[in-house]
Amino acid sequence: ANFIKERKPKLLIPPESAGSSSSVTVIKGGVLLLECIAEGLPTPHLSWVKVTGNLPKDEPETENFGKVLKIDQVTAADEGTYQCTASNPMGRAKHEFHVHVEEPPRWIKEPEGGVYSVGTNLVLLCEAIGNPEPTIQWKLNGMPIDSRTFRGRISAREISLTNLQLQDSAVFQCEASNKHGTILASANVNVLNIAPLILTSDGENYATVVGYSAFLHCEIFASPAADIRWTKDDSIEPLSTLRYELNKNGTLEIKETKKEDSGSYACWAANSVGKRAITANLDIRDATKLVVTPKNPRVLKSHSILLKCQSEYDAHLKHSFKLSWRKNGDKLPVNSTEDGRIILDRDTLFISSVTLEDQGVYTCVASTSLDSVTAESQIIVLDVPDPPEDLQLSENQNRSVRLSWKAGASHNSPINGSIIEFEENRWEPGRWQELTQAPGNDTTVLLSLAPYMNYQFRVVSVNAVGRSQPSKPSLRYATPPAAPDKNPENIRVEASEPNEMVMKWEPLKPAERNGPGLEYKVSWRQRGVEADWNEETVKKHSLTLRNTPTFVPYEIKVQAVNNLGSGPEPNVTIGYSGEDIPDAAPSGVSVDIVNSTLVKVFWFGIPRDRVRGHLRGYKVSWWKTKSILDGKRHHPEKHFLTFVGDRNYGMIPGLEPFSEFRLTVLAYNAKGDGPESSPVVFETPEGVPEQPRFLRILNFDKDSITLSWGLPKKANGHLTGYILQYQIINETHEIGPLNDVSVTNRSTLSWKLSGLSSSTKYKFYVKACTVKGCGKPVTEEGLTMAQGSK
């Protein structure tokens, strides 16, 4: 290899004999191919650059290992100088290609023909570009125009003729040429002189609705151009107000039509050659009107909504009237959708079990052959908020942390608050509890936390519709332990036996423990007796003391303690040891007689230390021993009344008159009744008798009657006699004055009444009497003296 001589690059194509540069011409839109082939040792590397002109946006495409530069779809921007360079360590060789881009002719402006009137002027323009610049030649009917004999003016870009005549009608052509091609454009020039021709039929009928524009057509062909005017009904004055607009093609536009625009119209066309006219009839119909109700309703999700489209339209348009519904611009199908959940029935739209997707603008579209109108109503669906998202914890402290979140969609009902819940897995895993609330649309809150808890949080948003589903839980947040912040509450003493005392309290909640190893230090001492406190620490929430004196007061304290310390100094609670039944009976029992059935009992309460518990009250017992009237003794049937509280008297009602009773009093507490007092004997005085057992009529005659009656059920004393009463009852059941007859013989059980009137109806009474008075009467009525029967 050392004997091989290295040499610098040498271009083989283009050969060096061709010089250092060459020219290349390419047609616009074609393909540019530039080739460089070099030899040398080591083998030269070929590279391409554009020396002048705008650089291509992309790297030029190369082929054959970089020997050929290729550009497809050549444009004018590709024109310029390109250089290829062959290089190796021994040197380099270069060649420049001067690229020229040419193109065939193309039009910028083509001549345009048309119809011209006699006496008008004609100007035809023609302009083309190309590379090389094309030459322009004008032709008349296919033959080159001789400028010496042509009566108009002619230039490379323009031909003009003045005062056109009928014989000037011809075909003018413009020809553009360069070495790459030729293009030709023609313009037909017709010079005419005719009276107006009205192409629109005479007597056309038009219709539109109030407020719309009406278009009456009058299409005209004329040369010279015709003057056009419209008239209405029998008027000869042309229509000229702002509401009437005459278009270039002869059409009359009547804007914002009114009912009075109905009628017959005439279109007049005239030029120098002649005059023509046609008529047109216009009917103005009532515009279609729509209202959709309810307007923009707000409906709860899962509820139903009914939209009603109320319409008014011209009776002449009845057969073309149509209704349809759209949602957010898209047509709703006529058939029911989604298993009947959305139902269209002509002018009604019913949606049951509304979903959030049903929200939108619902448009009722009414169309006739003459107009189309719409009315819309926006359904706003209300729902509970979407769950909050993206819960974040910050500002971490031992007993607080800041919770932030992103509110979910409120679904058209503003969020008026958020509920923050927590779950901790040390004491009550899986149980979510409310911790606090955030007002309004706040999305952050500083949470107060308890020690020794392993929290996670979630948020529930609330609006007027209801509560959202809870958010996904936050990350866990553990707080360090601490000594208790509080002591147990509701400290009380319960006892079922006289010589024991059970101290109980409400245990601390899990969130109040503050740390591991929770216990309760219980302290107690007998009030006013012991100076030193007795203490015991327990894990449960009760402590039983045995062999305590009966019902004595104790001072009690309960303090929470955990592995990190004790709670605050506890308050002292007073409790009593177990009760026993009272061991003394009331004294000084006495009875005051109020009347024959009521007495008042007095007593002296037992001493407090003999109650041996909390005094509940006193019980009074009594029983009947005999009747004073007949001396008959009775089997004792005890009755009692309870008088609650610390009192020393009571009323005993419902006693039997004229009887002997015995009575006792006792004290009672929660454990039971104490001993009874010694019986006190008392007697009730006489009372009034009860009703006689019956009243009957034994016989009667013309003016008298004999009555018979029975003894009272209970005499309640020594009977002194009876009182008979009678009164007249007339046909209207009005009762006359009461007449009394005294029967002073207590053993008499019948009596004859004389001096009664015949043909008269009477009512009779009888009642028994004692020294205390007379009782209630028993009655008999309905005797008519003339009939002698009831």
C-alpha positions in Angstrom: 0.0 0.0 0.0 2.9 2.3 0.6 3.7 2.2 -3.1 0.2 3.6 -4.1 0.5 7.3 -4.7 -2.2 9.5 -3.1 -3.7 12.2 -5.3 -6.0 15.2 -4.9 -9.6 15.1 -6.3 -10.3 15.6 -10.0 -13.8 16.2 -11.5 -14.6 13.8 -14.3 -18.2 15.1 -14.8 -18.4 17.9 -15.6 -14.9 17.5 -17.1 -12.3 20.1 -16.1 -12.1 21.1 -19.8 -15.6 22.5 -19.4 -14.3 25.1 -17.0 -15.2 25.8 -13.4 -18.8 26.7 -14.1 -21.7 25.9 -16.4 -25.3 27.0 -17.1 -28.4 24.9 -16.7 -31.9 25.9 -17.8 -35.0 24.1 -16.4 -38.7 24.6 -16.9 -40.8 25.6 -13.9 -42.5 22.6 -12.5 -40.0 20.2 -13.9 -37.1 18.2 -12.3 -33.6 19.7 -11.8 -30.7 17.1 -12.0 -27.1 18.3 -11.3 -24.3 15.7 -11.5 -20.7 15.7 -10.2 -18.4 12.7 -10.4 -14.8 12.9 -9.1 -11.8 10.7 -8.8 -8.8 10.8 -6.3 -7.1 8.9 -3.6 -8.4 8.6 -1.0 -11.9 8.5 -2.6 -13.2 12.2 -2.5 -16.3 13.2 -0.5 -18.9 15.1 -2.4 -21.0 18.0 -0.9 -23.5 20.5 -2.4 -24.3 24.1 -1.4 -26.4 26.9 -2.9 -24.2 29.9 -3.4 -26.7 32.5 -4.5 -30.4 33.0 -4.2 -32.7 31.9 -1.4 -31.6 28.7 0.3 -34.1 25.8 0.2 -36.1 25.2 3.3 -35.0 21.5 3.4 -31.7 20.0 2.6 -31.4 19.2 -1.2 -32.1 15.6 -2.1 -29.1 13.7 -3.4 -28.9 10.4 -5.3 -26.1 8.0 -6.3 -24.1 8.4 -3.1 -24.3 12.2 -3.3 -23.2 12.5 -6.9 -26.6 13.8 -8.2 -28.5 16.8 -6.7 -32.3 16.4 -7.4 -35.1 19.0 -7.0 -38.7 18.1 -8.0 -41.4 20.6 -8.9 -38.9 23.4 -9.6 -40.1 26.9 -8.7 -38.6 30.4 -9.3 -37.1 30.2 -5.9 -34.8 27.4 -7.0 -33.0 29.7 -9.4 -29.4 30.5 -8.5 -25.9 29.1 -8.3 -25.2 25.7 -6.9 -21.7 24.4 -6.1 -20.5 20.8 -5.8 -17.2 20.2 -3.9 -15.1 17.0 -4.1 -12.6 16.8 -1.2 -10.1 14.5 0.4 -6.9 15.1 2.6 -4.9 16.0 -0.5 -7.2 18.8 -1.6 -10.5 19.7 -3.2 -12.1 20.4 -6.6 -15.2 22.6 -7.3 -17.8 23.3 -10.0 -20.6 25.9 -10.1 -23.9 25.4 -11.9 -25.8 28.6 -12.8 -29.4 27.4 -12.8 -32.1 29.4 -14.7 -35.8 28.7 -14.3 -38.0 29.5 -17.3 -41.8 29.0 -17.8 -44.3 29.1 -20.7 -46.9 31.9 -20.9 -49.8 32.1 -18.5 -52.7 34.6 -18.2 -52.9 37.4 -15.7 -55.9 39.1 -17.5 -58.0 37.6 -20.3 -60.2 39.7 -22.6 -63.9 39.5 -21.7 -66.7 39.8 -24.3 -70.4 40.6 -23.8 -73.4 42.3 -25.3 -73.1 46.0 -26.2 -75.6 48.6 -27.3 -75.1 50.7 -30.4 -73.1 53.9 -29.6 -71.4 52.5 -26.5 -67.6 52.0 -26.1 -65.5 48.8 -25.9 -62.3 48.1 -24.0 -60.6 44.7 -24.1 -57.6 44.0 -21.8 -55.0 41.2 -22.2 -52.0 40.5 -20.0 -49.7 37.4 -19.7 -46.4 36.5 -18.0 -43.7 34.0 -18.7 -40.0 33.5 -18.9 -38.8 34.7 -21.4 -41.5 37.4 -21.4 -44.2 36.4 -23.9 -45.1 38.5 -26.9 -48.8 39.6 -27.4 -50.7 39.6 -30.7 -54.3 40.6 -31.3 -56.6 38.8 -33.9 -60.0 39.6 -35.3 -62.2 36.6 -36.3 -59.0 34.5 -36.4 -56.9 36.9 -38.5 -54.1 39.2 -37.2 -55.3 42.8 -36.9 -53.8 45.3 -39.2 -53.3 48.4 -37.1 -53.3 50.6 -40.2 -56.8 49.6 -41.2 -58.4 49.0 -37.7 -60.6 51.9 -36.8 -60.0 51.4 -33.1 -56.9 51.8 -30.9 -54.6 48.8 -30.4 -51.6 48.1 -28.1 -49.9 45.1 -26.6 -52.3 44.9 -23.7 -55.5 46.7 -24.8 -57.9 47.2 -27.7 -60.6 49.9 -27.6 -63.5 50.9 -29.9 -65.8 54.0 -29.5 -69.4 54.4 -30.8 -70.0 50.8 -31.5 -72.1 49.9 -34.5 -73.9 46.7 -35.4 -71.1 45.7 -37.8 -68.6 45.8 -34.9 -69.9 42.5 -33.7 -66.9 40.0 -33.9 -64.7 37.5 -32.1 -61.5 39.2 -30.7 -58.5 37.0 -29.8 -55.4 37.6 -27.7 -52.3 35.3 -28.3 -49.3 35.2 -25.9 -46.1 33.3 -27.0 -42.6 32.6 -25.9 -40.1 29.8 -26.8 -41.8 27.4 -24.4 -45.4 27.7 -25.8 -48.4 29.7 -26.9 -51.8 30.5 -25.3 -55.0 31.9 -26.8 -58.0 33.7 -25.3 -61.2 34.7 -27.1 -63.9 37.4 -26.4 -67.2 37.5 -28.2 -68.5 41.0 -28.8 -72.2 41.3 -29.8 -73.5 44.8 -30.7 -77.4 44.8 -30.6 -80.2 47.4 -30.9 -83.5 45.8 -29.7 -86.6 46.8 -27.6 -86.9 45.3 -24.1 -87.8 41.6 -23.8 -89.3 40.7 -20.4 -88.4 37.1 -19.7 -90.5 36.8 -16.5 -94.1 35.5 -17.1 -97.0 38.0 -16.8 -99.4 37.7 -13.9 -97.1 35.8 -11.5 -98.5 35.3 -8.0 -96.2 35.9 -5.0 -96.7 35.4 -1.3 -94.7 36.1 1.9 -95.4 36.7 5.6 -95.5 39.9 7.5 -92.0 41.2 8.4 -90.2 39.2 5.7 -89.0 40.6 2.4 -91.0 40.0 -0.8 -89.2 39.6 -4.2 -91.2 40.4 -7.4 -89.2 39.3 -10.5 -88.9 41.2 -13.8 -86.0 39.7 -15.8 -85.3 41.8 -18.8 -83.1 41.6 -21.9 -82.6 44.9 -23.8 -80.1 46.8 -25.9 -79.6 49.5 -25.2 -80.2 48.8 -21.4 -83.8 49.4 -20.4 -85.0 51.8 -17.7 -87.1 49.8 -15.2 -89.7 51.0 -12.8 -92.5 49.4 -10.6 -95.9 50.7 -9.8 -98.7 49.4 -7.4 -102.4 48.9 -8.1 -103.7 51.8 -10.2 -101.0 54.3 -9.4 -98.6 55.5 -12.1 -96.0 56.8 -9.6 -93.0 54.6 -9.3 -92.3 52.9 -5.9 -89.5 54.9 -4.4 -89.6 54.7 -0.5 -86.8 53.2 1.5 -88.7 49.9 1.9 -88.6 49.4 -1.9 -85.3 48.4 -3.5 -84.8 47.8 -7.3 -82.1 45.3 -8.0 -79.9 45.3 -11.2 -81.8 42.3 -12.6 -85.1 44.1 -12.3 -86.3 42.4 -9.2 -88.3 44.5 -6.8 -87.5 43.8 -3.1 -90.1 45.0 -0.6 -88.5 45.0 2.9 -90.3 44.3 6.2 -93.6 43.7 4.5 -96.9 44.7 6.0 -100.4 43.5 5.5 -101.2 46.6 3.3 -98.4 45.6 0.9 -100.8 43.0 -0.6 -102.1 44.0 -4.1 -101.2 44.1 -7.8 -97.9 45.4 -9.1 -96.6 46.3 -12.6 -93.1 46.3 -13.9 -92.3 48.8 -16.8 -89.2 48.4 -19.0 -88.3 51.0 -21.7 -85.3 51.9 -23.9 -84.9 54.0 -27.1 -86.2 51.2 -29.2 -89.4 50.3 -27.3 -91.4 49.7 -24.1 -92.9 46.6 -22.3 -94.8 45.8 -19.0 -95.9 42.8 -16.9 -98.1 42.5 -13.8 -97.5 40.6 -10.5 -99.8 39.8 -7.6 -98.6 39.8 -4.0 -100.3 38.3 -0.9 -99.1 39.0 2.6 -99.8 36.2 5.2 -99.6 36.4 9.0 -96.1 35.4 10.3 -95.7 32.2 12.2 -95.2 32.7 16.0 -93.7 30.3 18.6 -93.4 30.2 22.3 -91.7 27.3 24.2 -92.8 26.8 27.8 -91.4 26.6 30.4 -88.7 29.1 29.6 -85.2 27.9 30.7 -86.4 25.4 33.4 -84.2 24.2 36.1 -84.8 20.5 36.8 -83.4 18.0 39.3 -81.5 15.1 38.0 -83.7 11.9 37.7 -86.9 14.1 37.6 -89.0 14.7 34.5 -89.5 17.7 32.3 -92.2 18.5 29.7 -91.5 21.3 27.1 -94.5 22.6 25.2 -94.2 24.5 21.8 -97.2 26.8 21.4 -97.6 28.0 17.8 -99.8 30.4 15.7 -99.7 30.4 11.9 -101.8 31.7 9.0 -104.7 29.5 8.1 -103.7 29.6 4.4 -100.4 27.9 5.4 -102.0 25.0 7.4 -101.1 22.3 4.9 -97.4 23.3 4.8 -97.0 23.8 8.5 -94.4 21.5 10.2 -92.8 21.3 13.6 -89.5 19.8 14.6 -87.2 19.8 17.6 -83.4 20.4 17.9 -81.0 20.0 20.7 -77.9 22.2 20.6 -78.5 22.7 16.9 -78.8 19.0 16.1 -82.2 17.6 15.0 -83.9 15.2 17.4 -85.5 12.1 15.8 -89.3 12.0 15.7 -89.4 8.5 17.1 -88.9 8.0 20.9 -85.3 7.5 22.0 -83.5 5.6 24.7 -86.3 3.2 25.5 -89.0 5.9 25.6 -87.0 8.1 28.0 -87.2 11.0 25.5 -90.5 11.3 23.7 -91.5 13.7 20.9 -95.2 14.1 20.3 -95.7 16.9 17.8 -95.6 20.1 19.9 -94.4 18.4 23.2 -91.0 17.1 24.2 -91.0 14.9 27.3 -87.9 13.7 29.1 -88.1 11.3 32.0 -85.3 10.5 34.4 -83.4 13.5 33.4 -79.6 13.1 33.2 -76.8 15.6 33.1 -76.4 14.8 29.4 -79.9 16.1 28.8 -78.8 19.7 29.6 -78.7 22.0 26.7 -80.7 24.4 24.4 -83.8 22.8 23.0 -85.2 24.6 19.9 -88.6 24.3 18.5 -88.6 24.9 14.7 -91.8 25.8 12.9 -91.8 26.1 9.1 -94.3 26.8 6.4 -93.9 27.3 2.7 -93.2 31.0 3.4 -91.4 31.3 6.7 -89.4 29.5 9.3 -89.2 30.6 13.0 -87.6 29.1 16.1 -88.1 29.4 19.8 -85.8 27.9 22.4 -85.6 26.9 26.0 -82.5 26.0 27.9 -82.9 23.0 30.2 -80.6 23.4 33.2 -80.1 20.1 35.1 -79.4 20.4 38.8 -77.5 17.7 40.7 -75.4 17.2 43.7 -71.8 18.3 43.2 -69.2 16.0 41.8 -66.8 14.7 44.5 -63.9 16.9 45.4 -60.5 15.9 44.0 -56.8 16.2 44.5 -56.7 16.3 48.3 -53.4 17.8 49.6 -52.0 18.1 53.1 -49.7 21.0 54.1 -48.6 23.1 57.1 -48.0 19.9 59.1 -48.0 20.4 62.9 -48.4 18.1 65.9 -52.0 19.0 66.4 -53.1 20.5 63.1 -52.7 20.2 59.3 -54.0 22.2 56.4 -56.3 20.2 54.0 -56.8 21.6 50.5 -58.8 20.2 47.6 -60.3 21.0 44.2 -64.0 21.3 44.1 -65.9 19.1 41.6 -68.5 20.4 39.2 -71.4 22.1 41.0 -74.0 21.1 38.4 -75.8 24.5 38.3 -76.3 24.7 42.1 -73.6 26.6 43.9 -71.6 24.7 46.5 -72.6 26.2 49.8 -70.3 24.2 52.1 -68.1 21.2 52.5 -68.0 18.5 55.2 -64.6 17.2 56.2 -64.6 13.6 57.5 -61.9 11.6 59.0 -61.1 7.9 59.6 -58.3 6.7 61.9 -57.1 3.1 61.8 -55.7 2.9 65.3 -58.9 2.8 67.3 -61.9 2.6 64.9 -60.6 1.5 61.4 -63.1 1.9 58.6 -65.5 4.3 60.6 -65.8 7.7 59.0 -66.8 10.6 61.3 -67.4 14.3 60.7 -64.5 16.5 61.8 -65.5 20.0 60.7 -67.1 22.0 58.0 -65.9 24.6 55.5 -68.3 27.4 54.6 -69.4 28.5 51.1 -67.0 27.5 48.3 -63.9 27.4 50.4 -61.4 24.7 49.3 -59.0 24.8 52.2 -59.3 24.5 56.0 -56.9 24.2 58.9 -57.9 21.0 60.8 -57.5 20.7 64.6 -56.3 17.2 65.4 -55.9 15.0 68.4 -52.6 13.3 69.4 -51.8 9.7 68.8 -54.1 9.3 65.8 -53.4 7.9 62.3 -55.8 10.0 60.2 -56.9 10.1 56.7 -59.4 12.6 55.4 -62.1 13.0 52.8 -64.4 15.8 51.7 -68.1 15.9 50.8 -69.4 19.0 49.0 -72.9 20.2 49.6 -75.3 22.3 47.5 -79.0 23.0 47.6 -79.7 19.7 45.9 -77.8 17.6 48.4 -74.4 16.0 49.3 -71.8 14.8 46.8 -70.2 11.4 47.0 -67.1 11.6 49.2 -63.8 12.4 47.6 -61.1 9.8 47.5 -59.2 9.7 50.9 -56.1 11.7 51.4 -52.8 10.3 52.4 -52.5 9.1 56.0 -51.4 11.7 58.6 -50.1 10.4 62.0 -50.0 12.7 65.1 -47.5 12.1 67.9 -48.8 11.0 71.4 -49.3 13.3 74.3 -50.6 13.3 77.9 -54.4 13.4 78.2 -56.1 16.8 77.8 -59.2 15.9 79.8 -60.6 13.6 82.4 -63.6 11.4 82.3 -67.1 12.9 82.7 -70.4 11.9 84.2 -68.8 10.5 87.4 -71.5 8.8 89.5 -72.0 6.3 92.3 -74.3 3.3 91.9 -74.8 0.7 94.6 -77.1 -2.3 94.8 -76.0 -3.4 98.3 -76.1 -1.4 101.5 -72.3 -1.9 102.3 -70.8 -1.3 98.9 -70.2 1.6 96.5 -69.7 1.4 92.7 -68.0 4.4 91.2 -68.6 4.8 87.4 -67.7 7.3 84.7 -67.9 7.8 81.0 -64.6 6.5 79.4 -62.6 8.7 77.2 -63.4 8.5 73.5 -60.6 7.1 71.2 -59.8 10.6 70.0 -59.4 11.8 73.6 -56.9 9.1 74.7 -53.9 11.1 73.3 -51.5 8.2 73.7 -50.9 4.5 74.6 -51.5 2.9 78.0 -54.6 4.8 79.0 -55.7 4.1 82.6 -57.9 5.9 85.2 -56.5 6.9 88.6 -59.5 6.9 91.0 -59.2 8.8 94.4 -61.7 8.7 97.2 -62.2 9.6 100.8 -65.1 9.7 103.3 -66.3 13.3 103.5 -65.4 15.0 106.7 -63.8 11.9 108.2 -60.7 10.9 106.2 -57.9 13.4 105.5 -55.9 11.3 103.1 -57.0 10.1 99.7 -57.3 6.5 98.8 -56.1 5.7 95.3 -56.4 2.9 92.8 -55.6 2.8 89.0 -57.9 0.8 86.8 -58.2 0.3 83.0 -62.0 -0.2 83.0 -64.4 2.6 83.7 -65.8 1.5 87.1 -64.4 0.7 90.6 -66.3 -1.2 93.4 -65.6 -0.5 97.1 -66.9 -3.1 99.6 -67.6 -2.9 103.4 -68.5 0.8 103.2 -70.7 2.3 105.9 -74.4 2.6 104.8 -75.2 5.8 102.9 -72.3 8.1 103.8 -70.9 10.8 101.5 -67.6 10.3 99.7 -65.4 12.7 97.8 -64.4 11.1 94.5 -61.9 12.1 91.8 -61.1 10.3 88.5 -58.0 11.3 86.4 -57.0 10.0 83.0 -53.4 8.7 82.7 -51.4 7.4 79.8 -47.7 6.5 79.1 -46.9 10.2 78.5 -48.4 11.6 81.7 -51.6 12.6 83.5 -54.6 14.7 82.5 -55.4 18.0 84.3 -56.3 18.0 88.0 -59.7 16.4 88.3 -62.8 18.0 89.9 -64.3 16.5 93.1 -67.6 14.7 92.9 -69.8 13.8 95.9 -71.3 10.3 96.0 -73.0 8.2 98.6 -72.3 4.6 99.6 -75.1 2.0 99.3 -78.5 2.6 100.7 -80.6 0.5 103.1 -84.3 0.7 103.9 -85.3 3.3 106.5 -85.1 2.0 110.1 -87.6 4.4 111.7 -91.3 5.0 111.4 -92.9 8.5 111.3 -94.3 9.8 114.6 -97.0 12.2 115.7 -99.5 10.8 113.2 -102.9 12.6 113.4 -106.1 12.9 111.3 -108.3 16.0 110.7 -111.8 15.2 109.4 -112.6 17.5 106.4 -116.0 15.9 105.5 -117.7 12.5 105.4 -115.4 11.2 102.6 -112.2 13.3 103.0 -109.6 13.5 105.7 -106.2 15.3 106.1 -103.3 13.3 107.6 -100.3 14.8 109.5 -97.0 13.2 110.6 -93.5 14.0 111.7 -90.8 12.9 109.2 -88.1 10.5 110.3 -84.6 11.9 111.1 -82.3 12.1 108.1 -79.8 9.7 109.5 -82.6 7.1 109.9 -83.6 7.3 106.2 -80.3 5.5 105.3 -80.6 6.7 101.7 -82.2 9.4 99.6 -85.7 9.9 100.9 -88.2 9.3 98.1 -91.3 10.1 100.2 -94.0 8.7 102.5 -96.8 6.2 102.1 -100.1 6.4 103.9 -102.1 3.1 104.3 -105.7 2.9 105.6 -108.5 0.3 105.9 -112.1 0.2 107.1 -112.8 -1.7 110.4 -116.6 -1.3 110.8 -119.8 0.6 109.9 -121.0 2.8 112.7 -124.6 2.5 111.4 -124.9 -1.2 112.0 -121.7 -2.0 114.0 -120.8 -4.7 111.5 -117.1 -5.4 111.3 -115.4 -5.6 107.9 -112.6 -7.7 106.6 -109.6 -5.2 106.4 -109.0 -4.2 102.7 -105.9 -2.0 102.7 -105.6 1.1 100.5 -102.6 3.4 100.2 -101.4 6.7 98.7 -97.8 7.7 98.0 -96.7 11.3 98.7 -93.4 12.0 97.0 -90.7 14.2 98.6 -89.9 15.4 102.1 -93.4 16.4 103.3 -95.5 15.9 106.5 -99.2 15.8 105.4 -101.5 14.4 102.8 -105.2 14.3 101.8 -107.1 11.0 101.7 -110.2 11.1 99.5 -113.0 8.6 98.7 -113.7 7.3 102.2 -117.0 5.8 103.1 -119.2 8.0 105.4 -120.2 7.0 109.0 -117.4 4.4 109.2 -114.4 3.5 111.5 -110.9 3.4 109.9 -107.3 2.7 110.9 -104.3 4.5 109.3 -100.5 4.2 109.2 -97.6 6.1 107.7 -94.1 4.9 106.6 -91.1 6.4 104.9 -89.4 4.9 101.8 -86.2 5.2 99.8 -84.7 3.5 96.7 -84.1 0.4 98.7 -87.7 0.0 99.9 -90.2 0.8 102.6 -89.4 1.5 106.2 -91.5 0.4 109.2 -95.1 1.6 109.6 -96.2 3.9 112.4 -98.6 2.8 115.0 -102.2 2.7 113.7 -104.4 5.7 114.2 -108.2 5.2 114.6 -110.7 7.7 113.2 -114.3 7.9 112.2 -116.0 9.6 109.3 -119.2 11.5 110.0 -122.6 10.8 108.5 -123.2 11.6 104.8 -126.1 12.0 102.5 -127.8 8.7 101.4 -127.5 7.2 98.0 -130.5 7.0 95.6 -133.5 4.8 96.6 -133.3 1.5 94.8 -136.5 2.1 92.8 -139.7 4.2 92.4 -142.9 2.5 91.3 -146.6 3.3 90.9 -148.8 1.0 92.9 -152.3 2.3 91.8 -154.1 5.4 90.8 -157.6 6.8 90.3 -159.1 10.0 88.8 -157.2 12.5 90.9 -154.7 10.6 93.0 -151.8 8.1 92.8 -150.0 5.8 95.2 -146.1 5.6 94.9 -143.8 2.9 96.3 -140.0 3.1 96.7 -137.1 1.1 97.9 -134.4 1.7 100.6 -131.2 3.5 99.4 -128.3 1.2 98.5 -126.2 2.9 101.2 -127.8 5.1 103.9 -124.5 6.6 105.0 -126.1 7.6 108.3 -129.4 7.5 110.2 -132.3 8.0 107.8 -134.7 10.9 108.8 -137.3 10.4 106.1 -138.0 11.0 102.3 -139.0 13.8 100.0 -141.5 13.1 97.2 -141.5 15.6 94.3 -143.7 15.9 91.2 -144.2 18.3 88.3 -146.3 18.6 85.2 -144.8 17.9 81.7 -146.8 19.3 78.8 -146.8 18.3 75.1 -143.9 20.5 74.2 -141.9 18.8 77.0 -141.7 22.0 79.0 -141.5 21.2 82.7 -143.7 22.9 85.3 -142.8 24.0 88.9 -141.6 21.3 91.3 -143.9 20.3 94.1 -142.4 18.8 97.4 -144.1 16.4 99.8 -142.1 15.4 103.0 -142.4 11.9 104.4 -140.9 12.2 107.9 -141.4 8.6 108.9 -138.2 6.9 107.9 -139.9 3.5 107.9 -142.6 4.5 105.4 -141.8 3.2 101.8 -145.1 4.3 100.0 -147.3 7.4 99.8 -150.6 8.5 98.2 -150.6 11.8 96.3 -154.1 13.5 96.0 -155.4 16.6 94.2 -153.8 15.7 90.8 -155.4 17.0 87.6 -156.9 14.6 85.1 -155.7 14.4 81.5 -152.3 15.6 82.7 -148.8 14.0 82.4 -146.6 14.1 85.5 -143.0 13.3 86.4 -142.3 11.9 90.0 -139.1 11.8 92.1 -138.1 10.4 95.6 -134.9 10.9 97.6 -133.7 9.7 101.0 -132.5 12.1 103.7 -130.3 12.1 106.8 -129.3 14.8 109.2 -126.6 15.7 106.7 -129.1 16.2 103.9 -130.9 14.4 101.1 -129.2 12.3 98.4 -129.9 12.1 94.6 -133.5 11.3 93.6 -134.7 8.4 91.6 -137.5 9.3 89.1 -140.6 7.8 87.4 -142.5 9.7 84.6 -145.1 9.3 81.9 -148.4 8.8 83.7 -151.4 10.5 82.1 -154.1 10.7 84.7 -157.0 10.4 82.2 -155.6 7.3 80.6 -154.3 5.7 83.8 -151.4 4.1 81.9 -147.8 5.0 81.1 
